[in-house]
């Protein structure tokens, strides 16, 4: 039944030879890898206004110069990451760049920050999409968290079906969103040009504003910079592109940067000219669409498409997180399970981990986008800074042809990224201080995992491990709970191996039961030694492990190995397991971690 549900939801398994078919062309890559950055125009301008509104509507005109500053930052990042793509065509982005040029710790800091950022990408995108839905249908506000969690499950299933399939589905809403935003911007600008929008709705550019400080302007700039999250995703996912991968990735990055610049600047200008003020119950884009078209069919179409793209923007995280996790896992800094491809050739363990972590964040933060965005933006500007600094070191060290121009581009990118990162930490410290704790913690955790893998490799390597002690014989211990076919099956298996000795062990809770079992055993298998143990505290594990310790100690004197054979019957139907005591599992769990002991389960399958 579970297998059938899995096949319906995810699809039939794909052969490994079909991996090449899962590569993306530029059109699909733009949809699947740029959806996060493009969708941020739905909440990036709003974050600027949320800061400026604390001074008053008169300060809204500052959103225009702040928007220009963000566009300059976008240009620097696009040019910088274009160089990362060509310098590191195998992907990895900020993690690989930082590790190779700034050292392991810098690389792990960048990698850890990006992993957290991609989790936040999903949480923020889904939460923002839910906000767009509830803006159009206010009665759904109380169910924000529930709706968001359901959307995470939906997009997780979509990604488990495979990269090209999810990209094919994603392409339509992404391009519909771009088209809808351009229609909204063009119609809005037309209405402004023909005088349908009264000029008194906004303050003229340059109007003096009392109480406005540099600190507040920097805070607004940092908040608006959240629109640039997702720019680095393409450099992390170069292996997902069709050949020539670096060239296709660079073109996709340029297209994303151009679209993002046009949409962001258009929304910022319309919000300023319309005198839009941020509201808790309605997004800025919803207010612009309502002012431009009224609450008609076109308004609801734009809101629906916006909600869809905000939800599907989470797919950037689903595409980049597993690929980055693979790079970290190959370097032995996170679990190797992240390198395993699922039935549909995607890295399903990374996808599932991302989904669970995102749902937890949505629940903890109650789906409030504004609470998630500061951490979200910090998580991406740290890798931005490290990646550009790493490229500076690379160009200065290698000095290839034209290295001066390349160094200048990355120097500007590093300087701006570092400035924005520091602005975030200074202006939003109460919201982003957890990053100062969990990011070093993640790096420490990476090192502990790496040490474990190094230790395991050192102990398993034939050339370095201790020489094996020859085994002279075998003693088999069989825990028995009664005289049954299950025990008989295990005894027959033990006899077939011709060990030096077979010992059956019975743990009794009552003296009378102990005596009766000994009598029945001597009639059934008198040739096999039976040891009965009385447990006054009704525990099977404690007396059994003590006995095994005694046998093991004596066996070591003769270079014998002790094998514990655990009889276990397997019910015909899985749900029947819940009706039986799982004592065999408990025994195995306790004994497996004992040194120099072999534990084997001998199954007996029931037919009814």
Secondary structure in CASP SS format (residue, H / E / C, confidence):
PFRMAT SS
TARGET T0000
AUTHOR 0000-0000-0000
METHOD secondary structure of the structure
MODEL  1
X C 1.00
X H 1.00
X H 1.00
X H 1.00
X H 1.00
X H 1.00
X H 1.00
X H 1.00
X H 1.00
X H 1.00
X C 1.00
X C 1.00
X C 1.00
X C 1.00
X C 1.00
X H 1.00
X H 1.00
X H 1.00
X H 1.00
X H 1.00
X H 1.00
X H 1.00
X C 1.00
X E 1.00
X C 1.00
X H 1.00
X H 1.00
X H 1.00
X H 1.00
X H 1.00
X H 1.00
X H 1.00
X H 1.00
X H 1.00
X H 1.00
X H 1.00
X H 1.00
X H 1.00
X H 1.00
X H 1.00
X H 1.00
X H 1.00
X C 1.00
X H 1.00
X H 1.00
X H 1.00
X H 1.00
X H 1.00
X H 1.00
X H 1.00
X H 1.00
X H 1.00
X C 1.00
X C 1.00
X C 1.00
X C 1.00
X H 1.00
X H 1.00
X H 1.00
X H 1.00
X H 1.00
X H 1.00
X H 1.00
X H 1.00
X H 1.00
X H 1.00
X H 1.00
X H 1.00
X H 1.00
X H 1.00
X H 1.00
X H 1.00
X H 1.00
X H 1.00
X H 1.00
X H 1.00
X H 1.00
X H 1.00
X H 1.00
X H 1.00
X H 1.00
X H 1.00
X H 1.00
X H 1.00
X H 1.00
X H 1.00
X H 1.00
X C 1.00
X C 1.00
X C 1.00
X C 1.00
X C 1.00
X H 1.00
X H 1.00
X H 1.00
X H 1.00
X H 1.00
X H 1.00
X H 1.00
X H 1.00
X H 1.00
X H 1.00
X C 1.00
X H 1.00
X H 1.00
X H 1.00
X H 1.00
X H 1.00
X H 1.00
X H 1.00
X H 1.00
X H 1.00
X H 1.00
X H 1.00
X H 1.00
X H 1.00
X H 1.00
X H 1.00
X H 1.00
X H 1.00
X H 1.00
X H 1.00
X H 1.00
X H 1.00
X H 1.00
X H 1.00
X H 1.00
X H 1.00
X H 1.00
X H 1.00
X H 1.00
X H 1.00
X H 1.00
X H 1.00
X H 1.00
X H 1.00
X C 1.00
X H 1.00
X H 1.00
X H 1.00
X H 1.00
X H 1.00
X H 1.00
X H 1.00
X H 1.00
X H 1.00
X H 1.00
X H 1.00
X H 1.00
X H 1.00
X H 1.00
X H 1.00
X H 1.00
X H 1.00
X H 1.00
X H 1.00
X H 1.00
X H 1.00
X H 1.00
X H 1.00
X C 1.00
X C 1.00
X H 1.00
X H 1.00
X H 1.00
X H 1.00
X H 1.00
X H 1.00
X H 1.00
X H 1.00
X H 1.00
X H 1.00
X H 1.00
X H 1.00
X H 1.00
X H 1.00
X H 1.00
X H 1.00
X H 1.00
X H 1.00
X H 1.00
X H 1.00
X H 1.00
X H 1.00
X H 1.00
X H 1.00
X H 1.00
X H 1.00
X H 1.00
X H 1.00
X H 1.00
X H 1.00
X H 1.00
X C 1.00
X C 1.00
X C 1.00
X C 1.00
X C 1.00
X H 1.00
X H 1.00
X H 1.00
X C 1.00
X C 1.00
X C 1.00
X C 1.00
X C 1.00
X C 1.00
X C 1.00
X C 1.00
X C 1.00
X C 1.00
X C 1.00
X C 1.00
X H 1.00
X H 1.00
X H 1.00
X H 1.00
X H 1.00
X H 1.00
X H 1.00
X H 1.00
X H 1.00
X H 1.00
X H 1.00
X H 1.00
X H 1.00
X H 1.00
X H 1.00
X C 1.00
X C 1.00
X C 1.00
X C 1.00
X H 1.00
X H 1.00
X H 1.00
X H 1.00
X C 1.00
X H 1.00
X H 1.00
X H 1.00
X E 1.00
X C 1.00
X C 1.00
X C 1.00
X H 1.00
X H 1.00
X H 1.00
X H 1.00
X H 1.00
X H 1.00
X H 1.00
X H 1.00
X H 1.00
X H 1.00
X H 1.00
X H 1.00
X H 1.00
X H 1.00
X H 1.00
X H 1.00
X H 1.00
X H 1.00
X H 1.00
X H 1.00
X H 1.00
X H 1.00
X H 1.00
X H 1.00
X H 1.00
X H 1.00
X H 1.00
X H 1.00
X H 1.00
X C 1.00
X C 1.00
X C 1.00
X C 1.00
X C 1.00
X C 1.00
X C 1.00
X C 1.00
X C 1.00
X C 1.00
X H 1.00
X H 1.00
X H 1.00
X H 1.00
X H 1.00
X H 1.00
X H 1.00
X H 1.00
X H 1.00
X H 1.00
X C 1.00
X C 1.00
X C 1.00
X H 1.00
X H 1.00
X H 1.00
X H 1.00
X H 1.00
X H 1.00
X H 1.00
X H 1.00
X H 1.00
X H 1.00
X H 1.00
X H 1.00
X H 1.00
X H 1.00
X H 1.00
X H 1.00
X C 1.00
X H 1.00
X H 1.00
X H 1.00
X H 1.00
X H 1.00
X H 1.00
X H 1.00
X H 1.00
X H 1.00
X H 1.00
X H 1.00
X H 1.00
X H 1.00
X H 1.00
X H 1.00
X H 1.00
X H 1.00
X C 1.00
X C 1.00
X C 1.00
X C 1.00
X C 1.00
X H 1.00
X H 1.00
X H 1.00
X H 1.00
X C 1.00
X C 1.00
X C 1.00
X C 1.00
X C 1.00
X C 1.00
X C 1.00
X C 1.00
X H 1.00
X H 1.00
X H 1.00
X H 1.00
X H 1.00
X H 1.00
X H 1.00
X H 1.00
X H 1.00
X H 1.00
X H 1.00
X H 1.00
X H 1.00
X H 1.00
X H 1.00
X H 1.00
X H 1.00
X C 1.00
X C 1.00
X C 1.00
X C 1.00
X H 1.00
X H 1.00
X H 1.00
X H 1.00
X H 1.00
X H 1.00
X H 1.00
X H 1.00
X H 1.00
X H 1.00
X H 1.00
X H 1.00
X H 1.00
X H 1.00
X H 1.00
X H 1.00
X H 1.00
X H 1.00
X H 1.00
X H 1.00
X H 1.00
X H 1.00
X H 1.00
X H 1.00
X H 1.00
X H 1.00
X H 1.00
X H 1.00
X H 1.00
X H 1.00
X C 1.00
X C 1.00
X C 1.00
X C 1.00
X H 1.00
X H 1.00
X H 1.00
X H 1.00
X H 1.00
X H 1.00
X H 1.00
X H 1.00
X H 1.00
X H 1.00
X H 1.00
X H 1.00
X H 1.00
X H 1.00
X H 1.00
X H 1.00
X H 1.00
X H 1.00
X H 1.00
X H 1.00
X H 1.00
X H 1.00
X H 1.00
X H 1.00
X H 1.00
X C 1.00
X H 1.00
X H 1.00
X H 1.00
X H 1.00
X C 1.00
X C 1.00
X H 1.00
X H 1.00
X H 1.00
X H 1.00
X H 1.00
X H 1.00
X H 1.00
X H 1.00
X H 1.00
X H 1.00
X H 1.00
X H 1.00
X H 1.00
X H 1.00
X H 1.00
X H 1.00
X H 1.00
X H 1.00
X H 1.00
X H 1.00
X H 1.00
X H 1.00
X H 1.00
X H 1.00
X H 1.00
X H 1.00
X C 1.00
X C 1.00
X C 1.00
X C 1.00
X C 1.00
X C 1.00
X C 1.00
X C 1.00
X C 1.00
X C 1.00
X C 1.00
X C 1.00
X E 1.00
X E 1.00
X E 1.00
X E 1.00
X E 1.00
X E 1.00
X E 1.00
X E 1.00
X C 1.00
X C 1.00
X C 1.00
X C 1.00
X H 1.00
X H 1.00
X H 1.00
X H 1.00
X H 1.00
X H 1.00
X H 1.00
X H 1.00
X H 1.00
X H 1.00
X H 1.00
X H 1.00
X C 1.00
X C 1.00
X C 1.00
X C 1.00
X E 1.00
X E 1.00
X E 1.00
X E 1.00
X E 1.00
X E 1.00
X E 1.00
X E 1.00
X C 1.00
X C 1.00
X H 1.00
X H 1.00
X H 1.00
X H 1.00
X H 1.00
X H 1.00
X H 1.00
X H 1.00
X H 1.00
X H 1.00
X H 1.00
X H 1.00
X H 1.00
X H 1.00
X C 1.00
X C 1.00
X C 1.00
X C 1.00
X E 1.00
X E 1.00
X E 1.00
X E 1.00
X E 1.00
X E 1.00
X C 1.00
X C 1.00
X C 1.00
X C 1.00
X C 1.00
X H 1.00
X H 1.00
X H 1.00
X H 1.00
X H 1.00
X H 1.00
X H 1.00
X H 1.00
X H 1.00
X H 1.00
X H 1.00
X H 1.00
X H 1.00
X H 1.00
X H 1.00
X H 1.00
X H 1.00
X C 1.00
X C 1.00
X C 1.00
X E 1.00
X E 1.00
X E 1.00
X E 1.00
X E 1.00
X E 1.00
X E 1.00
X E 1.00
X E 1.00
X E 1.00
X E 1.00
X C 1.00
X C 1.00
X C 1.00
X H 1.00
X H 1.00
X H 1.00
X H 1.00
X H 1.00
X H 1.00
X C 1.00
X C 1.00
X C 1.00
X H 1.00
X H 1.00
X H 1.00
X H 1.00
X H 1.00
X H 1.00
X H 1.00
X H 1.00
X H 1.00
X C 1.00
X C 1.00
X C 1.00
X C 1.00
X C 1.00
X E 1.00
X E 1.00
X E 1.00
X E 1.00
X E 1.00
X E 1.00
X E 1.00
X E 1.00
X E 1.00
X C 1.00
X C 1.00
X C 1.00
END
